[in-house]
Amino acid sequence: MKQIHNRLHRLQGQLSSLDTAIAEGAACTEVILQLLAAKGALDATVQAYLEASMDDCIHNADPAALKRVIKMFIKHVS
């Protein structure tokens, strides 16, 4: 989970930079590129977390909660 923690801290930095860029009126193209980079980093973090915790999640989760998570995941992947 250390890898996930590190990814989240980098993402916080990206989001903080984005907030500053928007507040300072940065060019639209620069903001969009930064947003896409942050989205890519978040997507990679989700994947890494799933890979690291899938076994525990499947075997120890409440079945109803697991079903909700799977539906949400499918909705966002499609």
N, CA, C and O atoms as a DFTB+ gen file, in Angstrom:
312 C
 N C O
     1  1       0.812      -1.203       0.000
     2  2       0.000       0.000       0.000
     3  2       0.859       1.272       0.000
     4  3       0.344       2.368      -0.223
     5  1       2.139       1.128       0.244
     6  2       3.039       2.293       0.218
     7  2       3.013       2.939      -1.172
     8  3       3.025       4.164      -1.296
     9  1       2.976       2.104      -2.208
    10  2       2.936       2.618      -3.586
    11  2       1.668       3.442      -3.803
    12  3       1.720       4.494      -4.440
    13  1       0.545       2.983      -3.290
    14  2      -0.719       3.709      -3.440
    15  2      -0.627       5.039      -2.702
    16  3      -1.034       6.078      -3.220
    17  1      -0.094       4.994      -1.502
    18  2       0.073       6.213      -0.699
    19  2       0.927       7.244      -1.456
    20  3       0.587       8.426      -1.501
    21  1       2.026       6.787      -2.044
    22  2       2.902       7.689      -2.804
    23  2       2.186       8.273      -4.019
    24  3       2.319       9.462      -4.312
    25  1       1.440       7.449      -4.713
    26  2       0.684       7.924      -5.883
    27  2      -0.316       9.001      -5.486
    28  3      -0.470      10.003      -6.184
    29  1      -0.997       8.786      -4.355
    30  2      -1.990       9.761      -3.903
    31  2      -1.342      11.095      -3.528
    32  3      -1.914      12.156      -3.775
    33  1      -0.172      11.040      -2.946
    34  2       0.527      12.288      -2.617
    35  2       0.948      13.045      -3.878
    36  3       0.848      14.270      -3.934
    37  1       1.416      12.314      -4.881
    38  2       1.759      12.973      -6.154
    39  2       0.520      13.584      -6.789
    40  3       0.568      14.681      -7.344
    41  1      -0.589      12.861      -6.700
    42  2      -1.845      13.369      -7.252
    43  2      -2.291      14.636      -6.526
    44  3      -2.779      15.572      -7.159
    45  1      -2.128      14.673      -5.214
    46  2      -2.455      15.889      -4.455
    47  2      -1.640      17.068      -4.973
    48  3      -2.157      18.177      -5.103
    49  1      -0.378      16.830      -5.266
    50  2       0.467      17.884      -5.816
    51  2      -0.015      18.344      -7.182
    52  3      -0.037      19.540      -7.471
    53  1      -0.402      17.387      -8.023
    54  2      -0.927      17.737      -9.341
    55  2      -2.191      18.578      -9.213
    56  3      -2.350      19.578      -9.913
    57  1      -3.094      18.170      -8.316
    58  2      -4.351      18.897      -8.148
    59  2      -4.112      20.296      -7.580
    60  3      -4.791      21.248      -7.964
    61  1      -3.168      20.416      -6.687
    62  2      -2.832      21.724      -6.131
    63  2      -2.287      22.639      -7.233
    64  3      -2.642      23.815      -7.304
    65  1      -1.434      22.096      -8.075
    66  2      -0.894      22.868      -9.194
    67  2      -1.997      23.279     -10.158
    68  3      -1.988      24.390     -10.689
    69  1      -2.938      22.385     -10.379
    70  2      -4.075      22.697     -11.246
    71  2      -4.907      23.828     -10.664
    72  3      -5.306      24.746     -11.381
    73  1      -5.166      23.762      -9.382
    74  2      -5.937      24.801      -8.711
    75  2      -5.253      26.154      -8.869
    76  3      -5.901      27.159      -9.160
    77  1      -3.956      26.167      -8.677
    78  2      -3.186      27.407      -8.833
    79  2      -3.230      27.898     -10.272
    80  3      -3.422      29.089     -10.517
    81  1      -3.054      26.995     -11.215
    82  2      -3.065      27.368     -12.633
    83  2      -4.401      27.998     -13.013
    84  3      -4.435      29.009     -13.715
    85  1      -5.490      27.410     -12.558
    86  2      -6.816      27.946     -12.875
    87  2      -7.013      29.301     -12.204
    88  3      -7.521      30.238     -12.821
    89  1      -6.610      29.402     -10.941
    90  2      -6.758      30.664     -10.205
    91  2      -5.959      31.789     -10.850
    92  3      -6.365      32.951     -10.806
    93  1      -4.828      31.443     -11.444
    94  2      -3.975      32.456     -12.070
    95  2      -4.309      32.684     -13.541
    96  3      -3.636      33.460     -14.218
    97  1      -5.349      32.009     -14.037
    98  2      -5.783      32.222     -15.416
    99  2      -4.886      31.601     -16.462
   100  3      -4.690      32.176     -17.532
   101  1      -4.340      30.437     -16.167
   102  2      -3.468      29.751     -17.121
   103  2      -4.227      29.463     -18.416
   104  3      -5.457      29.422     -18.439
   105  1      -3.478      29.271     -19.470
   106  2      -4.058      28.986     -20.782
   107  2      -4.900      27.720     -20.727
   108  3      -4.549      26.752     -20.052
   109  1      -5.998      27.743     -21.434
   110  2      -6.936      26.626     -21.493
   111  2      -6.227      25.325     -21.859
   112  3      -6.469      24.293     -21.235
   113  1      -5.368      25.365     -22.849
   114  2      -4.689      24.143     -23.298
   115  2      -3.812      23.570     -22.195
   116  3      -3.743      22.352     -22.033
   117  1      -3.138      24.430     -21.435
   118  2      -2.294      23.966     -20.338
   119  2      -3.131      23.314     -19.247
   120  3      -2.755      22.270     -18.713
   121  1      -4.265      23.924     -18.912
   122  2      -5.144      23.373     -17.875
   123  2      -5.689      22.021     -18.319
   124  3      -5.718      21.076     -17.530
   125  1      -6.116      21.919     -19.561
   126  2      -6.665      20.652     -20.062
   127  2      -5.605      19.553     -20.032
   128  3      -5.887      18.424     -19.632
   129  1      -4.384      19.886     -20.455
   130  2      -3.312      18.887     -20.415
   131  2      -3.046      18.428     -18.990
   132  3      -2.840      17.238     -18.751
   133  1      -3.046      19.359     -18.040
   134  2      -2.826      18.996     -16.639
   135  2      -3.986      18.165     -16.091
   136  3      -3.771      17.227     -15.323
   137  1      -5.217      18.509     -16.486
   138  2      -6.377      17.730     -16.056
   139  2      -6.294      16.293     -16.581
   140  3      -6.568      15.341     -15.849
   141  1      -5.919      16.147     -17.839
   142  2      -5.799      14.814     -18.425
   143  2      -4.683      14.017     -17.749
   144  3      -4.823      12.812     -17.539
   145  1      -3.583      14.679     -17.411
   146  2      -2.497      13.995     -16.708
   147  2      -2.957      13.531     -15.330
   148  3      -2.645      12.414     -14.916
   149  1      -3.696      14.379     -14.618
   150  2      -4.207      14.013     -13.291
   151  2      -5.194      12.857     -13.402
   152  3      -5.180      11.942     -12.578
   153  1      -6.052      12.898     -14.424
   154  2      -7.011      11.801     -14.629
   155  2      -6.267      10.499     -14.901
   156  3      -6.627       9.451     -14.366
   157  1      -5.250      10.564     -15.717
   158  2      -4.455       9.365     -16.005
   159  2      -3.783       8.822     -14.750
   160  3      -3.728       7.610     -14.540
   161  1      -3.273       9.727     -13.919
   162  2      -2.637       9.309     -12.672
   163  2      -3.656       8.677     -11.729
   164  3      -3.358       7.681     -11.069
   165  1      -4.848       9.245     -11.664
   166  2      -5.889       8.675     -10.813
   167  2      -6.332       7.310     -11.335
   168  3      -6.518       6.378     -10.553
   169  1      -6.502       7.188     -12.646
   170  2      -6.878       5.898     -13.237
   171  2      -5.821       4.830     -12.918
   172  3      -6.160       3.694     -12.585
   173  1      -4.545       5.203     -13.022
   174  2      -3.465       4.261     -12.724
   175  2      -3.466       3.884     -11.247
   176  3      -3.144       2.749     -10.896
   177  1      -3.822       4.823     -10.388
   178  2      -3.892       4.551      -8.955
   179  2      -5.034       3.599      -8.644
   180  3      -4.881       2.686      -7.833
   181  1      -6.169       3.807      -9.281
   182  2      -7.301       2.892      -9.102
   183  2      -6.890       1.478      -9.509
   184  3      -7.163       0.519      -8.787
   185  1      -6.249       1.352     -10.639
   186  2      -5.829       0.036     -11.120
   187  2      -4.837      -0.600     -10.146
   188  3      -4.960      -1.781      -9.823
   189  1      -3.862       0.167      -9.681
   190  2      -2.873      -0.370      -8.748
   191  2      -3.532      -0.806      -7.439
   192  3      -3.177      -1.840      -6.874
   193  1      -4.491      -0.015      -6.962
   194  2      -5.192      -0.370      -5.729
   195  2      -6.001      -1.648      -5.914
   196  3      -5.990      -2.526      -5.051
   197  1      -6.695      -1.749      -7.031
   198  2      -7.475      -2.961      -7.308
   199  2      -6.577      -4.191      -7.352
   200  3      -6.910      -5.233      -6.787
   201  1      -5.446      -4.066      -8.021
   202  2      -4.524      -5.192      -8.117
   203  2      -3.994      -5.588      -6.746
   204  3      -3.828      -6.774      -6.459
   205  1      -3.729      -4.595      -5.897
   206  2      -3.148      -4.866      -4.584
   207  2      -4.170      -5.417      -3.595
   208  3      -3.802      -6.144      -2.672
   209  1      -5.437      -5.087      -3.770
   210  2      -6.410      -5.436      -2.738
   211  2      -7.566      -6.308      -3.225
   212  3      -8.501      -6.568      -2.468
   213  1      -7.516      -6.754      -4.455
   214  2      -8.640      -7.483      -5.028
   215  2      -9.005      -8.724      -4.213
   216  3     -10.183      -8.946      -3.934
   217  1      -8.038      -9.519      -3.835
   218  2      -8.330     -10.744      -3.101
   219  2      -9.040     -10.430      -1.787
   220  3     -10.061     -11.039      -1.469
   221  1      -8.508      -9.495      -1.039
   222  2      -9.112      -9.108       0.237
   223  2     -10.509      -8.534       0.018
   224  3     -11.436      -8.843       0.766
   225  1     -10.653      -7.711      -0.992
   226  2     -11.930      -7.062      -1.276
   227  2     -13.008      -8.097      -1.600
   228  3     -14.132      -8.002      -1.108
   229  1     -12.672      -9.057      -2.406
   230  2     -13.651     -10.058      -2.827
   231  2     -14.051     -10.972      -1.670
   232  3     -15.228     -11.289      -1.502
   233  1     -13.076     -11.391      -0.879
   234  2     -13.354     -12.381       0.159
   235  2     -13.900     -11.783       1.462
   236  3     -14.554     -12.487       2.231
   237  1     -13.643     -10.506       1.718
   238  2     -14.029      -9.927       3.005
   239  2     -15.095      -8.847       2.928
   240  3     -15.515      -8.325       3.961
   241  1     -15.535      -8.505       1.742
   242  2     -16.517      -7.424       1.599
   243  2     -17.935      -7.942       1.823
   244  3     -18.237      -9.112       1.588
   245  1     -18.773      -7.055       2.274
   246  2     -20.208      -7.324       2.353
   247  2     -20.698      -7.538       0.921
   248  3     -20.412      -6.707       0.058
   249  1     -21.417      -8.607       0.639
   250  2     -21.847      -8.892      -0.741
   251  2     -22.602      -7.740      -1.404
   252  3     -22.399      -7.476      -2.590
   253  1     -23.459      -7.057      -0.664
   254  2     -24.209      -5.942      -1.249
   255  2     -23.266      -4.786      -1.594
   256  3     -23.400      -4.158      -2.644
   257  1     -22.321      -4.515      -0.708
   258  2     -21.353      -3.441      -0.968
   259  2     -20.479      -3.786      -2.166
   260  3     -20.202      -2.927      -3.003
   261  1     -20.046      -5.038      -2.250
   262  2     -19.230      -5.473      -3.374
   263  2     -20.002      -5.342      -4.686
   264  3     -19.437      -4.931      -5.700
   265  1     -21.273      -5.685      -4.670
   266  2     -22.106      -5.562      -5.870
   267  2     -22.198      -4.102      -6.313
   268  3     -22.120      -3.813      -7.507
   269  1     -22.365      -3.176      -5.359
   270  2     -22.423      -1.742      -5.685
   271  2     -21.112      -1.266      -6.298
   272  3     -21.110      -0.513      -7.272
   273  1     -20.006      -1.709      -5.725
   274  2     -18.698      -1.305      -6.243
   275  2     -18.493      -1.836      -7.660
   276  3     -17.993      -1.118      -8.524
   277  1     -18.872      -3.071      -7.899
   278  2     -18.721      -3.648      -9.244
   279  2     -19.567      -2.883     -10.250
   280  3     -19.099      -2.586     -11.350
   281  1     -20.810      -2.559      -9.891
   282  2     -21.667      -1.782     -10.799
   283  2     -21.045      -0.421     -11.097
   284  3     -21.027       0.018     -12.247
   285  1     -20.533       0.249     -10.060
   286  2     -19.915       1.553     -10.243
   287  2     -18.681       1.446     -11.134
   288  3     -18.458       2.286     -12.005
   289  1     -17.886       0.406     -10.906
   290  2     -16.681       0.198     -11.698
   291  2     -17.028      -0.014     -13.162
   292  3     -16.420       0.592     -14.044
   293  1     -17.995      -0.866     -13.418
   294  2     -18.412      -1.143     -14.804
   295  2     -18.935       0.130     -15.467
   296  3     -18.634       0.391     -16.632
   297  1     -19.708       0.915     -14.738
   298  2     -20.247       2.162     -15.282
   299  2     -19.125       3.098     -15.710
   300  3     -19.215       3.731     -16.761
   301  1     -18.077       3.192     -14.915
   302  2     -16.996       4.133     -15.197
   303  2     -15.973       3.607     -16.187
   304  3     -15.235       4.388     -16.789
   305  1     -15.918       2.315     -16.363
   306  2     -14.976       1.724     -17.309
   307  2     -15.561       1.762     -18.715
   308  3     -14.831       1.920     -19.693
   309  1     -16.849       1.618     -18.811
   310  2     -17.521       1.567     -20.119
   311  2     -17.472       2.880     -20.841
   312  3     -17.993       2.994     -21.951
